[in-house]
Amino acid sequence: MEEFKAYIDENAERFVAELQRLCQQPSIAAQKVGIEETAEMVLSMLQRIGARARLIPVAEGSPVVYGTIGEGPRTLIFYNHYDVQPPEPLEEWKSDPFAAEIRQGVLYARGAADNKGDLVARLMAVEAYQKTRGELPLKLKFVFEGEEEIGSIHLGQFVEENRGLLEADGCIWEGGSKDLSGRPVIYLGLKGILYVELRAKGAKRDLHSSWATLVPNPAWRLVWALASLKDENDRLTVDGLMNHVEEPPPEETDLLRQIPFEEKKIKADFGIPHFLGGVKGVEALKRHLYGPTCTICGFRSGYIGEGSKTVLPSEAMVKLDFRLVPDLEPRLVLDLLRKHLDRRGFKDIEIVEMTGEQFAKSPPDAPIVQAALEAARTIYGQEPVVYPNLAGSGPMYHFSKALGIPVASGMGVSHAQSRIHAPNENIKIADYIQGIKYIGELIVRFAEKG
């Protein structure tokens, strides 16, 4: 693989420019900005490396960019997404979020880490392999969707309608990262998620706040409802929800003890004195990976501009996400939430379901997992840290459970301070180049498993 690595080093500047071009194209799914243009751009990139590629439309959704290349006894899927989070708040960015500016060896752009960096790294690895080693030793399938950042709301439909196109022996998920000490991290699964809005209404229009003596305030209705979902010790109190949550099996608890969880560095990085409840060590890690959550993601009501305005708002809305562990499915949690609110006199509060995804995990002895570990040891020169699952969420279920394909979130191009979903999202150029080399090594290792 030395010639392969040398080719990547020789073409590093061009490979970085390819990534910059994609990052300079906005693709904000939540705002429906640039999705079609980005899909066409990604399609062109696939075609340039020789893939048989096309856009597959999804009714009422963003197109999936699908492509295949190579032949061999094994088939590997690369899943990525070309959409990105909204860049707001814009005033906190040090450069335009779509300028893809490079400063001191770091590329800053919305989507650089999540997930365009990994998407482009995989394409560049295929180019480098073909230029230096010839035909690929396996068949690759690319599935690049454009709705991941809004809950992959049509991916399940796409999978069901195209099962024949998605047969594979393994799948590498969207990406991975290095931890705060620079160690490669590999995840074997993802939590599920339920994202909802709670909406309350009062008078038919905003009123002078003096009417608060007689007219209900929808903002207070939501505050009281929200206070019933968690107690002051941060325990979830949705009726019946915790009855579906179990302790991780002993073998997975043993795996947690092997993870170098650097809580002091994490707390320093976040600027917090301690974790919730004062948990430490394995207990903190267990809570992080196996604990369900209920998070207030945003609250809107009344006047929040400069200065004062004495107003009694006519409506209020809060956005919530629930991170889900095994045995907690989106429909179950939605039902529990509705019944919980109704029992407490909040039948007037509307629940609007936004997105839902189920928990998913693959076995650690799966060939794709072993190939990912072997490739990481070779490229990064150290033992990767293996997490049984990620505390975040994604649509992995559609591949690992619905299609029965073992999935690993192999090493990617981001790092612990890539600021994913936040202003000044970034990746290090050196990590990006190393990530391209990792994908080439992974292809070889997985082909050998055949």
N, C-alpha and C positions, 0 to 999 in steps of 0.2 A: 504493500500500500504506500510505499515511499513516493513513487511517482505520482500517485493520486494526491497525496498531501502537498507535494511540490507544486502541482498544477494549481491547487487552491491558493497557495501563497503567491504564486506568480499572477493570478487573476483576482487577487483580493480587492484591489481598487474597483474593478468592474463589478464584482459581486456586491460590494457595498453600494455602488451607484444603482444597481438593480433594486436593492432594498429601499434606497432613498426615493426612487421614482414611485414605488408602490405606496410608501408612507406619505408622499406628497399628494396622493389622490384621496380625498376624504371619502369615507364609507361608513357613515353614521346611521346604523339601522334604526335607532330610536327616533331619529328625525327624518328618515327616508332621504338622506343626502348621499349622492354619489354611488349608490349600490350597483346600478346597472353598469355604470362606467367602470367600476372596479372589477366587476365580474368579467367584463370584456378584456380588461387588462390582464387579469389572472389567466384567462383562457389563452391569450396570446403567449404568455410566458410558458405555459404548458406545451403549447404547440412548438415553440422554439427549441425545446429540448427533445422533440421528436415524439411526444405523447399523442396518442389518438384521443382528442379531447373535444368536449362539447358542453354547452349550457343545457341543463335539464330544468325546464320551468316547473315551478310548484304553484298550484292554484292559490292565488291571493298572497303569494310569498315571494321572497327573493330567490333568484335562480341558484341552483347548485352547480358548481363547476366540477365536472367529472372527467377523469382521464385515465388511460392505462398505458403502460409501457413495459416492455420486456417479456420474457418467457422463462419458465422454469418450473420445477416440481412444487414450489411453494409460492403462495400469494400473500402479499403484505399490503394493507391499507394504510395510507397516511391521511388522517383526519385533521383538518385545519379550518379556520374561518377567516374570511376576508373583511368582515364588518368590524367596527371598533365602537368603543364607548364614546358618548358625547365628550368634548374636550373641556366643557365648563367646570370650574370658573376660569375664564380666559385670563383674567388679570393676575392669576398666580403662575402663569407660564413665563419662563424667562426668554422664550422665543416662540414664534408662531407654532402652534401644535402640529401644523401640516407643512412646516418648512423643512423638516427632517435635517435640522442643523447638527453638525458635528463639532463638539467642543472637547478638546483634550482627550481624544480617543473614545468619546461617548456620543452616540446618536440619540437625539431627543426628538420624539414624535409620538403623537397619539397612534397607538397600534404597533409601535416598534417591538414591544415585548409581547403584546397580547393582540394579535397573534401573527402579524405579518412577518416578523423576523424569522420565526420558525418555518412559516410557509415558504419563504424565499430560500432559506437555508436548505430545505429538502430538495427544491428544484436545482439549486446550484450543485448540490452533492451528486445528483443524477448526471448532470452535464459533465462534471469532473470525472465521474466513474467511466462514462462512455468514452471520453476523450483519452483516458489513460489505460483502461482495462478492457474496453470493448463492450460486448453485449452484457446486459445485466444478468446476474445468476438466478433471478427470480422474476415474478411478475409483480409489478407495482400498480396499485389502484389509488387514485387521488380523489378524495371527497372534500371539497372546499365549500362550505356553506356561508350564507350571508345574513344569518339571523341569530347567531349564538349569543350576542350581547342583548338580545331581547327575549331570551329563553328558548331559542331553537323551536319556535312554535310550529313549524311545518316539517321539521326533520323526521319526526316519526312517520308522517304521511309519506315523505320521500322514500324512507327505508322500506315501508310496506309495499309501495308501488314499484320498487326497483330491487327487490330481494335478489333476483338473478344476477344483477350487476355487482352485488356486494359480497359474493362468496369469497372467503379468504381464510387463511390459516392464522392470521394475527393482525393486530391493528396497533399502530403507534398514535397515541392521542396528540392533542394540539401542541404540547410542549412541556418543558420543565425548567428547572433553574438550579443555580448554585445557592447554598445557604450562606449565612453571614460569615462563615469561615472559608468559603470558596469550595466546599465539597459538593460534588454532583448529587442531586436528589432525584429519586425515581418514585413515582406514586403508582399504586396498583388499583386505585378506585377513586370515587368521588361521592360526596354527600348528594342527596337529593335537595330539591328546593320547592317551596310554594311561595309565590309572590302575589300579594293582593293589595288592593286599595280599600280602605274603609271610608265611607262617605256619610256625612251627616248634614241635615238641612234644618234651618230654623224658619225665620220669616221669609217672605217672598223676595225681599230686597234687604240690603244693608241698612241698618238703622242707627240713629244717634245712640251712643252708649248709655244715655240716661234711661232708655227703655229696658235695660238689663234687670230692672226690678220686676218686670212682668213677662218679658219675652225670652224664650229659651235661647241659649248660646250654643250653637253646634260645635264650637271648638271645645267647650267644656264637656259636652257629651262624649267627644272622642277621648279627651283626657281621662275621664272617668272609666270609659271602656278599656282604654289601654292599660290603666292601672290595675285592671283585673286580670291581665294576661301574665304578669310577672309580679313577684313580691320584692320587698326591699333588699332581700338577699340574692336577687337575680335568679331565683328559681322560677321555672315556667309553671304557671298555675291554670293553664287552659284545662278545663275538666276532662279527665281521662287521657290526656296526651301522654303523660309520663308512664302510664300503664303499658304502653307499647314500646318502651325503651328498655333494653337489656344491657347488661355488662358485656364487654367484648370477651370472646372465648379465651381460655388460658394461653393458647399458643400465640394469639395476637397480643396479649398483654406482655408476653415474653419478648415479642418483637419490639414493642414500645421501649422496653428497657435497653435495647441495643441502639436506640436512636439518640444521637448526641444533641439533646434539646438544650440549646444555649439560652436559657431564659434571661440571664443577666444582659446579654447582648440584645436580645429581642426587646426587653423593656427599655433599655437605653435608646435603641433605635426608634421606638414608638414614643419615647418621652413620658413614660408612665412609671410610677413607683412600684406597683405590684399588679398581679393579675386579679381578676374578679374573685372574691371569696378568699384571697390569699393563697390559692392553690399553688403548689410547687412540684417540680420534678415530674415523675411518671403520672401523678394525678392530674397535673396541668395538661400534659400531653393527651391523656385519656379523655379529659373533658373537651379538649380542642378537636380531637378527631372523632369522638364517639358521642358527643353531646349535641342534642338538638338546640336550636336557637330561635329566638323571636326578636327581630331587629327593626327598630323604627328607622327607616331609610330617609324619610322626609315628611314634613308636616306643612300644610298650607292652609291659611285662613286669615281673613281680615287684611289689615294694613301692616306691611313690614318694611316700608320705605323709610327715608330719612325723616327725622323729626317725629312729631306726634300727630295722631289722628284718632279721636275718640269715636270708635265705631263698634257697633254690635254686628258681627259678620252674619251673613245669611246662610253660609255654607262653610264646611270644613272638610279636609281630606288628608289622610295619612297613608303613606306607603309602608308596607311591612314585608319583610321576607322571613320565612321559616326555613332554616337549614335542617334537612331530614336525614335520619339514620335508619338502619334496617328496621322493617316493620312499620315505619311511618311513611305512608304514601300520600301524595298530594291530595287525592280525593278524600282520604280519611281525615287529614288535618283540616281541610276545608269544612267538612261536616262537623267535626269537633268544635271548630271555631264558631260556626253558626249557632250551634246548640248552646255553647257556652254563653254567647252574648244574649241569646233569647232568654235564657234562664235568669239573667240579671236585669231584665227590663230594657234591653237594647235592641228590640226588634226593629226599631226605626233606623238603625244603622245599616246601610247597604254594604255588602261585600262584593267587590268586583275582582274576579279571578283574572290575573294577568298571565302568569306562566306557571308551569309545574314540571318538575323532572324527578325521576326516581333514583334512589341510591343504586350504585353499581360498583362491583369489585371483581377482579380476576385473581386466580390462584397464583401464588408465588412461584410454583414449579412449571408454569406454562412456558413453552419454548420461546415465545416472544419476550417474556420477562427475563428469562435467562440470557437471551441474546442482547437485550438492553443492558443488563448488568455487565456482561463480558465486554461489550463495546465501550462502556463507561470506564471500566478498569484500564483498558488499553489506551484510550485517548486522554483521559484525565489523570492517569497514573496513581489513582488512589481508589479505595473501596467506596462505592456509592452508598449514600444513606437511603434506605428503603422505608417508605411510609406505606402502611397497609391501605390507607386511603387519604385523600386530600380533604381539608376542612371546607374547601369551596365546592362548587357544583358545576355540572355540565351535562350534556346529553349522551354520556357514555352508555347509558342503559340501552339505547337503541341498537348498539353494536354488540356489547358484551352479553346482554341478556336476551334481547329480542332475536338477534341473529346467532348467538352462541359463539361469538368470536372473542378469544382472549385478547385483552387490551392492556397496554402499559403506557403510562405517561412517561415516555423516555426523556432523557436529558434534552434540554432546550437551550435557547440563547440568552435567557434572562438571568438576573441575579436577585439577591434578596432585597435590594433597594431599587428595583426597576420601576417602582411607583405605578404599578399596574392599576388602572382605573382612576388614577390621580393626576394632577398637573405635573408636568415635567417627566412624563413616562420616558424611559430610556433603556438602552442596552449598550454594553461595551463592545466596541468593534472586535476586540480580541476574542470575546466570548462568541460572537457571531461566526467568526472564521473557524474557531474551534468546534462550534456546533455543526458546521458543514462537514468537517472531518469525521465527527461522531456519526453522522447519518451514513456516510460511506462505510464505516466500520460495522455499523449495525446491519446494513444490507448484507454484507459478507457473512456475518455471524448467523443471521437468521436463515440465509440460504443453506448454510452448512447443517442446520438442524433438520434438513430434509434427508 
